[in-house]
């Protein structure tokens, strides 16, 4: 049992090392080539990673339902909360870079009134309690309420991709990701319905 937990711990460390690589790349490019990279690229890429990791998190349930209990799907289930927390971390980084770029509360509040940025702020507010409670202690403390709370991920995900579509220079990429989100959720709902029927 101890060996299994040790291997699980090592796997988690390796996962988080991999999840940190994009952030290190963003910091490295910003440091080494600030004239070419700058705020715009850093904001975009941190936001992209937040959205991609969110899609990966949401894809875990349909993958497990479709493929059954296998080593890979079991690993995904165990690490799903890590993927979700990493998504929030990149969203927080995305927000921090944006705030540093604006460097003034007046400009931030003025822009926050628009639907394009308001959707992003609302998504961040919904994701914050999910990230804070993505641990075993919170699962035990909240019991059945934990699942109810974490269903907020679905409206939050919709807000994330609406925010992306409204703020992108070329929204076609965002539309493609919205289609992926819709496919993931359609498959999840269909598989859960089939399980209940059978």
N, C-alpha and C positions, 0 to 999 in steps of 0.2 A: 504493500500500500504506500509506504514512504517513497519507494522508488518511482511508483506511478505519479505521485504528487510532485516529486522532484523533476521528472520528465515534463510534466504539465507546466511547471514553473519555468523551466528552460524554454519550452515552446512559447510561452507568453512573453518572455524577455526577447526572444528572436522576433516575434510578431511586432512588438512595440519598436524594436530597432528598425525593422522594415518600414513601419508606419511613420517613423520620424524622418526617413530619408528625404521625402519631398520637401519637408520644412527646412531641412539642412540645405537642400539644393536651392530653395528660394532665398534663404539667408546668404548662401555663398554667392549666387549670381548678383544679388543686390549689393553685396559688399565689394565684389571684384569688378563689376561693370555697372556702377550706379547710373551712369549717363544713358546707357542703352536699356537698362532694366527698369529701375525706378518703381514708384508707387503703383502705377497702373498695372504692370505685369504681376507684381506681387499680390495685389488685391485679386486680380483675375485667377491666378493659379491657386491661391489658398482657397478661394471660393469653389473652384473646380474640384479640388481634392475633398472638400467638405461634402459636395454633392455626390461625387463618385463613391465615397465611403458610406454615405447614407444609402445609396442604391445597393451596395454590397450588403449592408446590414439588413435591409428589407428583403433581399433575395434569399436570406438564410432559411426562412420558414418555408417558402415554396420549394426550395431545393431539398429540404429534409422530407417534406411531404411527398415529393415526386420520387426521390431516390431511396427513401427508407433509412433505416438505421445502419449506417456504414461508418467505418473509421473517419472518413473525411467529413461526412455530414454531422457526426457526433462532435468532431473537433470544431466545426463551424458553430454548432449550437453552444458549445462551451465558450467560444471566443466572440460570439455575437455582441455581447455587451462591450467588449474592447473595441470592436469596429465602430459601434455607436458613439462611444466616448471619444474615439479618434476623430470621427466626423465632427463632433461638437468642438473639439480642440482646434481643428482647422477653421471652423466657422468663427470661433473666438479670435483666432489669428487674423482671419479675413477682416473682422470688425475692428480689431486693434490697428491694423495697417490703415484702414479707412479713416479711423479717428485721428491717427497721427498725420495723415495727409491733409485733413481738413484743419486741424490745429486751432479750432475755435468753436465754442459751443453755439454761437449764433448761426454759423454756416451749417452745423450739424442739425440743429433744430429746424432750420428752414427747409433743408432737404428731406428731413424725416416726415414732413407732411405729405409728400408725394406717395402715391400708391406703390411706385417702384421700390422705394426704400422702406416704406412702412411694412410691406410684406416681409422684408428681410429682418427687421427688428422684431416683428411678431413671431417669426420662426425661431429666432434666437431666444426669445422669452419662453416659448414652449419647450425648446430643447434643454434649457438650463436645468429644470428639475429632473428631467430624464437622465442627464449626465450625472447629476449629484446623487441620484438614487440607483445608479447602475453598479451596485455592489451587493454582496451576500447579506450584509447587515441590514440594508434597507429592505431587501426581499423578505427577510425574517420579520422585521418590524412592521412592515406595511401589510404583509400577508396577501389576502385577496385584492386589496386596494392597489397593490403594486402593478398588477396586470392592467387594471383600469387606468391608472396613471400613464402607463407606457403606451397605451393606445393613442395618446396624443401625438405619437410619432407620425401618424397618418396625416392629420391636418397640417402638422408642421412641415412634412415633406411636400405637400401641395404648395404651401407658402414659399418654400425654398425655390421650387422650380418656376413658380410665377415670378418671384423676385429675379431669378436668372433671366427669364424671357424678357422682362421689362427693362432690365438694366444693360443687357448685352448690346454691343455694337451690331452684331449679326445674330438675331434671335433664332436662326435656323438650328444651330447646335443645341440651344436650349429646348427647342421643340422636339428634337430627336431624343433628348434625355427624358422629356415628359412622356414620350411614347414608350420608352423603356420602363419608366415608373408605372405607367398604365398597364403594360404587359405583365410586370411583376405582380401587381395587385390583382389583376384579372386571374392569373394562374393561381395565386394564393387563395382567393375566394372560391374559385372553382374546385380546387383540391380539398379545401376544408368542407365545402358543401358535400362533395362526394363521400368524404369520410363519415360525415354525419348520417348520410342516407344509407350507406352500407354498414 
